[in-house]
Amino acid sequence: MDTSDLPCGDLSHVRDPDGYVDPSDPFVSDTPNYGATGAREWDPADLCYYCGVPSSTIDHTIPRTLLNRLSREELADLFAIKRLTVPACQECNSLIGASVHRTLAARKTYLKQRLEAKYGKFLRMPEWSEGEIDEMGPRMQDHLRWAMATKRVIEARMRF
């Protein structure tokens, strides 16, 4: 599928990381974007770790509400072995909320289920040919073209 005409742009470069400690993953490797605490700082050039659209927030992979309940020793252990933040778009960050998962892959799977539930009507919408759309009135044509473009964006986000 050609995604260059989608509102979020070309998503052909996106990957699907397996979990917390893949050293080849730029989100996990030690780069200048990491703060003194080991948490990755938000960079506007980042793509959402979960869906591939430009990020606008950072997602705390271990929710801050949980981190606030941990002792200093438990926090030190987490900083040593797990990824604490990833770049995320506002929608993915909101949909994930304070849910707790053992790996980023599990977190991503949970998010895909939430996106599928939220956008199920778009995803189940049949494909319309341009000929079929042209037979409709102008307002229906606009709506169908918008709905089909939205469906393509959602499908690209789900494949990321």
C-alpha positions, 0 to 999 in steps of 0.5 A: 500500500502506498502511504505517501498520500496519508496525513501522517506521511510515509510509514514504510520505515517503521519497525515492530520492536520485540521488547525492553532490551533490544540493543539495536533499537534506537529507543533502547540504546544510550543516546544523547536524548537520555536524561540524567535519570535514564529516562528518555526525553521527548524529541519532536523528531521522534515517531510514536513507538506504538503507531509510527505517527509523529510523537507529541508526548512521552509514555511512561512504560511503568506508570508514574502512579506505580513508580510513586509507590516503589522504594528507592531500591526498587526504583534503582532496580527498574532504572538498571534493567527496564526502559522507563519512557518511549516517545508516543502520540497523544492518542496512544499515550491516553489509550494506554493510560496507567496500564501495567505490562511486562514488556513493551511488546505486550504494551503495544499489543494492548494498545492495538486492541484498544485502537481496534475497539475505538476505530472498529467502524472505520476498519470494517468499512468496505472499500469504495471505488472512485466510480461508486463514490462519483455516483453519490452526492457531493457531501457523501463523496466528501464523507466517503473520501474522508472516511477511507483516508481515515481508515488507511491511516488507522490501518497503517498505525495498526501495522506499525 
